[in-house]
Amino acid sequence: MSAELYRGPWPNNVSKLAKYAVRFTDGEWKVTVLYDAGDGLRYLAVDGGGAAVAKQVNAVKSAVRDQPGGAFYVNEYRHIIVPVAADPATALQAVYYFAGRFNGDFQFEFERSLLSTRPVDRDGRALKPGDTWIGPRPGIPYVLAAGAKDVYFETAALTDTDPPQVRANMTRRVMLSKVLRDASAAAETARKISAIRSHAGGRFYVNEHGAIFSPVTEAGAGISYIYCGQLEMEKWFPEPEVAQS
């Protein structure tokens, strides 16, 4: 297969807890996630049915002559995107390739129970905005703008050519209000996050289920991740153009 740079948001610098990874486990390539088990403990959880996704990720790695395995993301459009180390001349840590679409649902076993990236509690009940996010935390980072009236992301700037190329030493900031051409719709989306993060703004994440969650500093308790609600896609960034798969 050929690999094409992804035209949507690139996650860039996020923690190990905010991404999936393909690892060689029990004699085969499997999807895994690092899970925060509390009290400073981290658990490597393994998905029971992600072999097809592992193959898609490794196919991209093979196409760009990289080693198999490693990190990947599934965004709110259910696009699988794979980071690969960038040419040092670009001043980027990684470039991101599209690896196909994900139509399933990861489930990770932890202490005889299943972890889900759906917005549910341990008993499978739907979370409400303001509830603690207890599931794994892979997601695409976005930023609530200061003043809480807009949302944006920053990513590498690509050319308009087909296939696209990285524009050297250039980044791109995309504001939701400008994309929608509707400041009131962008502000409505922003209010979901500001209800949790406050008007000061800051980073939040969106996962493959359209679930929004954000790190919040709580007095005496450190950082907790709080569920903010679900995306309304008509009030969000449009799906990036990708190759047919």
TASULPE-V760062 format. One line per field, one symbol per residue. ss: DSSP state (H for helix, E for strand, - for the rest). phi: phi as a letter, one per 40 degrees, with the letter a starting at -180 (. if undefined). psi: psi as a letter, one per 40 degrees, with the letter a starting at -180 (. if undefined). A space follows every 50 residues. Layout:
ss = ???
phi = ???
psi = ???
//
This chain:
ss = ----E----------HHH-EEEEEE--EEEEEEEEEEE--EEEEEEE--- HHHHHHHHHHHHH------EEEEE----EEEEEEE--HHH---EEEEEEE E-----EEEE--EEEE---E-----E-----E-------EEEEE------ EEEEEEEE-------EEEEEEEEEEHHHHH--HHHHHHHHHHHHHHH--- -EEEEE----EEEEEEEE---EEEEEEEEE--HHH----------
phi = .cbbdccccccfcbcccbacacbcbfgacbcbacbccgfgcbbccbccab dccdccccccdccbgbccghcabbcccgccbbcbdccdccgbcabbbcbh bbbbacbbcafgbbcbcccbcccgcccbdhcccbcdbcaccbbccdggba babbaccbcccbccbccdfbbbbbccccccfacccccccccccccbcgcc ghcabbbccgcbaacbcbdgbgcbbbcbhbcbccbbcccccbccb
psi = iihhiheahhdbgiideeiiihihhfeihihiihhheifehhhhihieff dddddddddddddefiiiiaiiihaeefhhhhihhihddeeidiihihea iheahihhhhfeihhieigiaeeeihiiheihheiiehihhihhihefei iiihiihiieihiiihhhfhihhhhdddddfgddddddddddddddeied aaiiihaeeehhiihhhhheeahihhheaiihdefihihihiih.
//
